[in-house]
Amino acid sequence: MTNPLLHPSPLPYQLPPFADIKVEHFRPAFDEALERHRSEIAAIADNSAAPTWENTVEALERSGQDLDRVMAVFGNLSGTDVTDEMEEIAADIYPRLAAHYDGMYQNEKLYARIKEATPLDDDPEGHRLHDHLLRTFKRKGADLDAAGKSRLSDINQRLSALSEEFGRNLMASTRAKAVEFSEEELEGLPAERIASAKADAEALGREGFVIPLELPTVQSELSRLAREDARGRLYGASASRGSENNIPGLIEAVQLRAERAELLGFASHADYVIAEETAATADAARTMLFDLAPAAAANAEGEQKLLAEEATLNGQGFTAADWPYWESKVRARDFSLDETELRKYFPLDRVLVDGVFAAAERLYGITVVPREDLQGYAEGVRVWEVFDAGQEPEADRDNGIGLFVTDYFGRPTKRGGAWMSEFVGQSRLLERKPVIVNVMGITKPADGSQPLLSLDELHTVFHEFGHALHGLLSDVRYPTFAGTNVPRDWVEFPSQINENWALEPALVKRYARHVDTGEVISDEMLAAVTAAGEFGQGFGTVEYLAASIVDLAWHSLSHEEAAQLTAADIEQFEKDALTKAGLNNPLIAPRYRSTYFNHIFAGGYSAGYYSYLWAEVLDADGFSWFKEVGAADSADGDDAKARAAGQKFRELILSKGASRDFTEVYRELRGRDKDVQPLLRRRGLLGS
């Protein structure tokens, strides 16, 4: 039987034929795709003809398409359907992939040919690619001696296995620690949420009512659960994840990363990673975090006093588990903002079509329409086609910009968090158009009605579509530079910019209508949302900074320092790092503690979690530009100015991927270098 993963899909835009793909296809597909890629690499390296740009670099860019296809499908489905069988395949294949790519980057003949192959003078993207490849080969060990290459490959394979193991353990721990409640203990939750908790219990084969755990320390339902003991149980379960099995692996990962950095000539893993980011040095990232910490801590202390006072007035205690609940109560008291009522203005489908997609049409001229004839990979997954300005969906069907896949609902086998990924990446060289996916874990109402989004969920839908736009509107020749293949502290810039449109006056009145009455959200409620949004920034900034500082602390260790770590050190290590930054507040945990810090121990953000805040500096300053040119903050909304600004942002930022220098394009957009003042103002840190 033909393996559907081993040839291009016949569907529009090469959307994977999900209905034909079975779990048993993955192992043989990986085996064959790896062998095909090895043969392609050997043909390039052993070519008897003199190295040219076409027969070496472009040939390398064209190679591995079968492996890319298999990995794209497996990588996405292994995060959205985490079964035992998929985890077994991942445990086997990821170390093999690490060894495979080590073999490619350590191929001396290939490296020598790349050095000699140069692009044409009038190909600036090619020159940037050539520099990038030479730097990458060096960072992957191409200049090491035989012993160094062997050790590096051993380290990479072990790190790959540890990363997969950490994520697998965390997923198991997260599922096991989902908290069971009686109906009485869910006091404070609306009836539809209680019904969903009942459905979640049934899906997990458990009794009563269950609240599954989300990725961060602070769980969203802590803001609504009225009982202290219920909040304490939910928080305690969240904060203990991974402690039973992830500590030895994360210690080993830190030690191996430090050893690898030293092997490659860097003082620490942080120095190794950040050398390729826009921050350029670990010191620059560290300085930003430590400079912001005192003001954030001071703001959080002020918030803490207000919340503790409110808890005392209501005859309750005040712990880390109680902070979100009393913050919501004080917000309702001081800003007349009922968060349960506010959700009724944000049903998912209307937010998506009349908000997210409408904003993209207003700014970038694109149209997003459903493709009901194309199948997703699970129930509730939808496929959309994206068209450019001037195209007609009916006339230009299958010839638009690309496809967009949405997977918004939580499932027992889906890992936590929200993310964007791709099934097909854009490339003019490969004549490929993008197929992009957004994934979230929104609780699906048990009665089949539209989920009503919290403000956090609303912003996340806009945020992830910002990543999707980065992939969809990519317009580069070489796949290495396409879409979100950019530094971590740049990749969050477009997504965070897109969040700003969620509550932008010209847009929000077009989509925020009460789910029952159809009433447009009032100016008074919007003003309350804006005012309330400034409250709680101390807590939000501290929990984020704390996680970033823990990440940098782990990855700033030298090889010698890391080698002395033991599993018993982890709690004290976190505490010492936070104390040094002035952020060791027992009532504000890091957004992620080490044992469930999926971003840095099972994702691609090691020594890079700071990037969200680095990108927020760009975002806050960049959105100020949208305001200055008249594209935002107008209740009437000047659509012509919005389109002009959007097209400039699309041309300079969204379409270029990594094909241009990031500082250069930002300067071209803004007319100057970035300014931190708008971020300080937004975070309530200006003058603190």
N, C-alpha and C positions, 0 to 999 in steps of 0.2 A: 504494500500500500504506500502511495506517495506521501512523504512527510511534508505537510503544508508549510513548515518553517524553512524548508531548504530551497525555496524559490520565491521570487517576488510575488506578492499577492495579486490576484487578478482584479481585486476590488478597487473602486476609485481611490486614488491617492495612495495605493498600496496599504489601505487599512487592513490589518491582520484579519484573516477569516476565522474569527473566534469560534464559530460553531464547529469548525473542522479540527480545531487544535485540541488535543488531548494531553494529559499529563505524561503519558507514555511516549509522546513525541520528543520531549525535551532532551533526554539523555542521548539518543542517537543523533539528534540534530546538533547538539553541542559537539559530539565526537566528529561528525562530518565537517561542520563549519570550522572547527579548530584546524583540522587537517587541510582544508582548502586554504585557510589563511596562511598556514605555514608554507604551503606550496607557492602562494602568491609572493610572500616575503622572500623566499629562496630565489624565485625567478627574478625579482628586482635586484637582490644582492649579488647574484651570480651572473647577471647580464654581462656578456662579453663586450657589448658596445660601450663607448665612452658615456659617462653619466651626463644626462641632460635633465632639464626641469621636467620634461614630459615623461621620460622613461624611468625617472627615479622618484621625484617628489609627488608629481601628479599620479603616478602609478601607486605610490604608497597611500595617497588620499583615496584612490579608487578601491584599494584592497580591503578585505574584511567585511564586505557588505553582507555576506551570509551570516557571519558571526554577529555583526551589529543587529541584524534582524532577529536572530534567536535571542540575543541578550536583551533587546528592547522588550520583547513579549514576556520573556521569563522574569526580567527585572520588575516589570510592572505588576504582573499577576502574582508574583511571590510576595508582594506587599499588600495586595488587596484580597488575597485568598491564601492565608498562611496555614496550610495543612501540613500534616506530618510528612507526607510524600514530597511536597514542594520543599520543605526544610531539609530533607535528606539530600535532594538534588543540589540545593544551594551549598550544603556542607561539603559536597564532593566537588562541585564545579568551580566555586570561587577561588580556592587555592590553585586549581589547574589554570584558571584564567590569569592569575597573578604570575605563575611560572611562564605561561605563554607570552605575555607581554614583556616580562623580563628578558626572555629569549630574543624578542624583536629589538628591544632597546639596547641590548648588549651585543648585537650582531655587528662585529667590527667592519665587515665589508659593506653592510648597509650604511653604517655611520660614515664611513669614508666616502661613499658615493654621494650622500646627502651634502657633505661638506663641499664637494666639487660642483654639485648641480645648483645653478643660480637662475633666478627668474629673469624675465626681460625687464629692462629699465622702466618701462611704462606700466609695470604691474606692482603697485605699492602693496596690495594685499599679499602678493606672492613674496615680496621681500620681508614683510612682517611674519609670514608663515615660515620662511627659511630661518630667520632668527629664532622664532619660537621652537622649531624642531631641534636646532642645535642646542639650545638651552635645555630643552626637555630631555634629549638623549643624555646630556651630561648629568642632569639631575636624577636620571634613572640608572646611572652607574656606567655609562659607556666609557668613561675614562679610567675606571678602576682596573687594577690588575686582576688576574684570574681568581685569586683567593678572595679578593674583595667582591667581585661579581658573584661568586658562589654564595658568600655569606649574605649579600644583599638579597639574592633570590630566596634564600632560606627565610630571611626576615619577612620579606613581602608575602610569601606563602603563609607563614604563620600568622601574620597580621590579618590577612584575608580571612583565615579560619576563625580567628578571635573575634573579628567584626561580625561575622555571620552568627557566631555562637552567642555574642552579647545580645544581638537583636532577637534571636530565638528565645533565649532565656527571659528577656524582658517581656516579650509577647506572652510567654507562658505565665510569667508572674503576674502580668497585668490582667490576664483572663482569670487566673485563680483567685486574685484578690478583689475582683468585682464584688461589691458589698451588698449583702442581702439585708432587706429591711421588711418590717411589717408595714401595713398601710398607715397605721397611726404614726410611725416614725417618719413618714414622708410629709408630715404637716408642713405647709408652706408651698408645696409644689401644686401647680394647677392640675385639674382632673386629667387632662390629656397627657401630661407628663407622667402621672402615676400609671395611667394605662400603658404607656410605653415601657415603664419599669416592669410591669407585669409581663409584657410581651418579651422583654429582654430575659427575664427569669426563665420563661418557657423555652426560649431559643437556646439557653445555656443548660437546660435540663435541671434547673434549680427551683427551690420552693419560694413562694411569696413574691417579693418584688426585688429587682436587682438594678443597681446603678453601675454600669461599666465604668472603668477608669479611663480618663483622658491622659494625654502624654505629660502635661506639666504637673508640678507639685500641687498647685491650687486648682481644684476641680470646679467647674462652672456652677454646679448645683449647690455649692457651699454658700452662695449668695442668697439662696431661697429656702434652704432647709431651716425650719424654725427651732428645732430641738438641738440643744447643745450636744447631747450624746450622739445624735445622728451625724452632726457635723464632725465631731471628734473621730468617729469610726471611719468616715469617708476620707478625712485628711490623713489619719494614721495609716490606712491601707495604701494610699497614694505614696506617702513618704517612705514606706518600707519596701517598695518594689525593687527587685533585683538584689536585695541585701543577702538573700539566701544562696545565690549562686553566681553573681556577676563580679564580685570583688577580686578573686584571683586573676580572672581574665583581664580586667581593666588595668590592674597593676602590671601584668606582663606586657600588655599593649603599650603602656607608658614607657616601660623599660626598653622595649624593642624599637619604638619610635625614636627614643633618645639615642640608642646605639646606631640606628640608620642615619640619623642626622650627622653624628660625628663621623661616620664612615664616609659621608659625602662632603665633609668639610664645613659643617655648620655647628654652632655652639649648642643648639637645642632644636627640637622639633618645631617649635614656634618660629625660630629664625629660618628654618628650612621652608616652612609653609608660606610665611608672610613675605618672603623675598619675591614671590610671584603674585602677590596681591597688590591692590592699589595703595595700601598703607605702606608698602615697601619694607618696613622693618617692624620687628616685634616691639621695639621700644616705642614706636609711634602709636601702635594700638594700645599698649599698656598705659602710656601717658594719657591718652584720651579717657580711658576708663577711670584711672586714679584721679584725674582732674575733676571729673563729674561726680565722683563718689561723695565728697563731703556735703555738697549742696543737696544731693538726692537724699542722703541720710538725714539731714536736717529737716527737709520737707516731710519725710516719712515719720519722723518723731512727732511733728506737729499733727499729722493725720492720726497717729496712734493715740495721742491724748484725747482728741475729739471722739474717736470710736470707743475707747475704753470707758470714757465718761458716759456715753450713751448706753453701753452695755450695763454699767453699774446702775444707772437710773432705771433700767428695766429688770433689775434683780438678777443679772446673769454675769458670769465671769467673762474674761477676755483672753483668748489664746490665739495661737497662729491659725487654728481651724476656724476661729470666729471672725477674723478680720474681714473676709469678703461679705459676710452677712451684715455686719454692722456698718460697713461702708455703703452697702445698698440702702440701708435704713437712713443713714445720715444724708445720703444723696437724695432720697425721696423727701426727707424733711426739709432740707435746705434749698433744694432746687425744684421741688414740686414735680419730681420725675418718677412716675410709676413704671418700673422696668417691665413688668408683666404686661401692662397696657401698651407700652411702646412696641413690644414684639408684634403686636397685631397689625402694625403698619408695614411689616417686613416679611410677607409670605415669600417663600423661596422662589417660585417661578416668576412672580412679578418682579422681584429684585433682579433676577437674572436677565429677563427679557427687556423690561422697561427701565432697568437701572444699569446693570453691568454692560449689556450689549448696546443699549442706547447711548451710553457714554462713549463707547468705542466708535460708534457710528458718527457721533457729533464731533469727536476729536480727529479720527483717522479715516473717516469715510467708509468704514467697512460695514458689511451687513452679515448677520449671523442667522441662519435659518435651519430648522430641524430637518434631519434626514431620517425619517421614520423607516425608510427601506433598508437602512444599514444597521447592523446589529452590534450591540456592545458585548462585554464579556461577562456581565452578571445582571441580575434583575435590577432595574432602576437606572442602569447605565445608559446614557443617551448619546447620540452622535449628531453633530451639527456641521453644516458646511459654511465656510467663511468666504465672502466675496468682497472684492475691492470696489471702490467708487467707480461708477459707470458700468459695472456688470449687472446683469439681470439674472436672478437666481434660476428662473426657468430656462432662459436662453443659454446661460453659461454653466449649466449644471455639469459637475465633474471637471470643471475648468476654472475653479476659483482659486483662492489663496491656499486653502488647505482644509483639513477637518479638525474639529474640536470635540473632544470626548469628555463628558461630565459624569463623575461618580461621587455623588455627594453624601450618600447615606451610610451610616455605620453598619457593620455586620460583625458577628462574633469572630469571624476569621480574618477581619481586616485589621492591620496594625494601626495604632493611633497616630494622630497628627493630620496635617494637611500638606499636600505637595503638588507640584506640577512635574510632569515628565513627558517623554515623547515616545511614540511608536515609530515615527519616521522623522528624521531631521532634514531641514532644508539644505539644498546645495545646488548651485547652478552647474557645477562640474558634473555632478551625478544626475542632473535633471530631476531632482526630487523636490516635492512640495511637502510641507510639514503636516504631521498628524500628532496633535498635542492633547494631553489629558490633564484634567484637574481632579484631585481626589480630596475628599473631606470625610468626616465621621459624624455628620449631623444625625441626631436621633430622629428616626422616622416615626411619625404618629401612628399608633396602632390602628386607628380607624381609617387610615389611608388619606387623610386630609393633608393639606399643605403644611409643612413645618414652618413655624414662625421663628424667625431668626433673632437671636440676641444681638446686641451691638457688636460684640466680639465676632460672632459668626458672620454678620453683615460685612464687617471689615475684612474678614478672611476670604469671603467669596470674591470681593474686589481685589484683594491682594494676590490671590492665586491666579486670577485672570490677568493681572499685570504680568506675571511670569509667562502665562500663555501667550499674551501679545508679543512678548520678547521672542518666543519661538515661532509664532505664526507670521509675524511681520519681518522675520529675518530675510535678508537679501544679500547673501555672500556667495562667493564662488566655491570656497573650500570648506568641506564639512567640519574640519577642526575648529573653525571660527564661528560656526552657526549658532544663532539663538542664544541660549543661556550658557554656552561653553565659554564663560568669562570668569574672572576672579570672584570669589565668594563675596568680597566687600563691594563688588559692583553689581552682582546678579540681583541683589535685593533692592537696588535703586529703582528700576522700572516698576517692580511690584509694589513698593511702598508709595511711589508717586500715584499709582492707580487707586490706592486706598483713599486718597484725598477726595476723589469724586463721589464717594459713597454718600456724604452729607453736604455736598456742594450745592448751594441754594438753587442754581439754575437747573440742576438735575433732580434733586431729591423730591421736589414737588411733582415731578412727572411720574414717579413710581411709588412713592410712599403713601398708600391709601389703605384705610382701615379695612381689614379682611371681612368684617361683617357689614359695615355701613357704606363703604366706598369713600368715606370722607378723607380729603387730603390732609396730610399732617399739618398741624397748625404752626404758625410762626412762634407761638409761645412754647410749644413743645420742642421745636428745633432750638430755640434759644436756651431752654433748659438742658437739652442734650449737650450743647456747646459748653455751657457753664459747668455742667456736671462733669464733662470730659476733662476739664482742667483739675478737678478734684480727684485724688487718687494717683496722681502722677508720681508722687514720692514713692509709694509702694511699688508701682509698676516699674519705675526706673531702678529702684534698689534690687528687686528680684531679678531683673535682667542683668544689671551690672554684676551682681553676685555670681550668677551662672557664668558670665563671660570671664570673670576673674578666676574662678575655679578652673575653667578650661585652660586659660593661659598659665596658671600656676602649675598644673600638671605638665604642660608641654614646654615650659621654660626650664625644666630640670636638665642639667647636664647628664651625660651617660653615667658618670660616677655617682651623682646624687640619686638618679633613678634606680640604679642597681641596688641601693641600700633600702628601698621601700619594701614593706611587707604588708600583708592584708590587714594587719592590726593598725596600720598607720592612717587609714583612709579618713576616718571621722576627724582626727586631730589635724590632718593635712588640710581639709576643707576649712576647719575653724581658724587655723593659722593664716591661711590665705585671705579669708574674709576680715579677720582682725587687722591684718596689715593694711587693708584698704579702708578700714573704718566702717565695715558693713556687717559685722557679726551681731545682728539683731536677732534674738531668738524667736521673735514673732514674725520675721520675714525670711523664709527659706529661699535659697536660690530657685529660680524658675525650674531648674532640673538639678537634682543632686547626682553625684557621680554614678551611683548604681543604676540610675534610669536616665542617664544623659545620652539618649539615643543619637543625637546630632553628632557627638564627638567620638563615641565608641562604636557606633554601628552605622553612622552616616558619613558624609564627606566634610564635616565642619570641625575636625580636630584643629585646635589653635585658630579657629576661624569663627567662633560664635560671636565675637566682638563685631562681626561684619554687619549685623543688623543695625547696630547703632552708627557705625561708620557710614553705612548707606543712608541712614536717616538724616545725617547731616546734609547729604546731597539732596535727599527727598525734600526736607523742609525748605532748604534754600531754592531748590528747583521749582517747588510749587509756588514759592514767592514770585518766581518769574512768570508763571502762568497768570498770577494775579496782576502783576505789573503790566502785562500786555493785554489785559482785559478779557482773558479767557475764563476766569473763575471769579467767584465771590460776588456775582451779580444775580439778584433774584430774577431779573428779566432774562438774563443770559444772552450774550452776543455770540450767536452760533458761528458767524463768519470769523470772528477773532479766535474762537475756540478751535475751528478747523485749521486756521493758519498756524496757530501755536502747536496744535497736535501734529500737523504735517512736519513741522520743523523738528519736533521731538522724535517723531517716527524716523525721519531721515537721519538724524544725528545719533540717536541712542538705540531705538528698537531694531532698526534694520541692519546695523553694523556689526552686531555680535562682538567678537574680539578682533575684528579686522582693522580697527584703528586704535590709536593710543587713547586711553580713557580720560586722562587729564586734558588732553587736547580737545576732545569732542565736548567735554563739559564746559571748558572755557569758551568754545565756539557757541554753545547753547546760551550760556549765561553772560558772556561778555567779560568774564573775570573768573578767578578761582573761587572755590566754595567759601561760604561764610557760615560760621557756627551759630551766629546770633538767632536765626529763625528757629533752630532746634532748641536752644536754651529757652526761648520764649514759649514754644509749644510745650515743653516739658516742665514749665514753671520753675526753671532754674535761673532765669535771668535776674541777676542781682542777689541771688541767694549766697 
